[in-house]
């Protein structure tokens, strides 16, 4: 009787071990496949980040590229840049101020200051975003 109980116990352990090993193998295989999918998606994201204009034109829309904090820190807006951008969109100083989130007096001061303009980081970020906008998008904002 002891041998029979021992045999049953060993058989149950063997079957349990085999089932658990099979489960672990399936999980490892699934994990390996998911890691491959993640690597592929990471490669695709890097590719899309490198070519935002190509990706946007392929979808038929143009979205502005992401603006990093480093870009904002190194940006040096000038009087000429502000004048050219406002002329490009054919906006009045008050409209350009609304677009930028500042007063029309600030726009006036920017356009009449000599050399580099000092802006807060939030305004610089908005300036960079506005520079990437299209004329028709800006006109839609003001014309309804």
C-alpha positions in Angstrom: 0.0 0.0 0.0 2.9 2.4 0.8 4.3 1.7 -2.7 1.0 2.5 -4.3 0.7 5.8 -2.5 4.3 6.7 -3.3 3.7 5.8 -6.9 0.6 8.0 -7.1 2.4 10.9 -5.4 5.3 10.6 -7.9 3.0 10.3 -10.8 1.0 13.4 -9.7 4.2 15.3 -9.2 5.5 14.3 -12.6 2.2 15.3 -14.3 2.1 18.6 -12.4 5.7 19.4 -13.3 5.1 18.6 -17.0 2.0 20.9 -17.0 3.7 23.7 -15.3 6.8 23.4 -17.6 4.4 23.5 -20.6 2.8 26.7 -19.2 6.1 28.3 -18.6 7.2 27.5 -22.1 4.1 29.0 -23.5 4.6 32.1 -21.4 8.2 32.5 -22.5 7.2 32.1 -26.1 4.4 34.7 -25.7 6.9 37.0 -23.9 9.4 36.6 -26.7 6.8 37.4 -29.4 5.6 40.5 -27.4 9.1 41.8 -27.0 9.6 41.5 -30.8 6.4 43.4 -31.4 7.5 46.1 -28.9 10.9 46.4 -30.7 9.2 46.7 -34.1 6.9 49.4 -32.7 9.8 51.3 -31.2 11.6 51.2 -34.5 8.5 52.5 -36.3 8.1 55.3 -33.7 11.7 56.4 -34.2 11.3 56.4 -37.9 8.1 58.5 -37.6 9.8 61.0 -35.2 12.7 61.4 -37.7 10.4 62.2 -40.6 7.3 64.0 -39.3 6.6 65.9 -42.5 6.7 62.7 -44.6 4.4 60.9 -42.2 2.0 63.8 -42.1 1.9 64.2 -45.8 1.2 60.4 -46.2 -1.9 60.8 -44.1 -3.0 63.9 -46.0 -2.7 66.1 -43.0 0.2 68.2 -41.7 0.8 68.3 -38.0 3.5 70.4 -36.4 6.5 68.5 -35.2 7.0 68.2 -31.5 8.9 71.1 -30.0 11.5 70.1 -27.4 12.6 72.1 -24.4 16.1 72.3 -26.0 14.6 74.0 -29.1 12.8 76.5 -26.9 16.0 77.3 -24.9 18.0 77.8 -28.0 15.4 79.8 -29.9 16.4 83.4 -30.6 13.3 85.3 -31.9 14.1 88.6 -33.5 12.1 91.6 -34.6 12.4 90.5 -38.3 11.0 87.1 -37.5 8.0 88.5 -35.8 7.4 91.0 -38.7 7.7 88.3 -41.3 5.5 85.9 -39.5 2.7 88.5 -39.0 3.0 89.5 -42.7 2.9 85.9 -43.8 -0.4 85.4 -42.0 -1.7 88.9 -42.9 -2.7 89.6 -39.4 -3.2 92.9 -37.5 -1.1 93.3 -34.3 -4.1 92.6 -32.1 -4.9 89.4 -34.1 -1.3 88.2 -33.9 -1.3 89.0 -30.2 -4.4 86.8 -29.7 -2.8 84.0 -31.7 0.3 84.3 -29.5 -1.5 84.7 -26.3 -0.1 88.2 -25.6 -1.3 91.7 -25.8 -1.2 93.8 -29.0 1.2 96.1 -27.1 3.6 93.3 -26.7 3.5 92.6 -30.4 4.2 96.3 -31.1 7.2 96.3 -28.7 8.5 93.1 -30.4 8.3 94.7 -33.8 10.0 97.9 -32.8 12.8 96.6 -30.6 16.3 96.3 -32.0 17.9 92.9 -32.1 16.9 89.8 -30.1 13.5 89.8 -28.3 13.2 88.4 -24.8 10.2 86.1 -24.4 9.1 83.8 -21.6 9.4 80.1 -22.4 5.7 79.6 -22.8 5.5 82.4 -25.3 8.6 81.1 -27.1 6.9 77.7 -27.3 3.8 79.3 -28.7 5.9 81.3 -31.2 7.5 78.0 -32.4 4.1 76.4 -32.8 2.8 79.4 -34.7 5.8 79.3 -37.0 4.8 75.8 -38.0 1.2 76.7 -38.8 -0.1 77.1 -42.3 -1.7 80.3 -43.5 -5.1 78.7 -44.2 -5.2 77.2 -40.6 -4.6 80.6 -39.1 -7.2 82.2 -41.4 -9.8 79.6 -40.3 -9.1 80.5 -36.7 -10.0 84.1 -37.3 -12.7 83.8 -40.0 -14.7 81.0 -38.3 
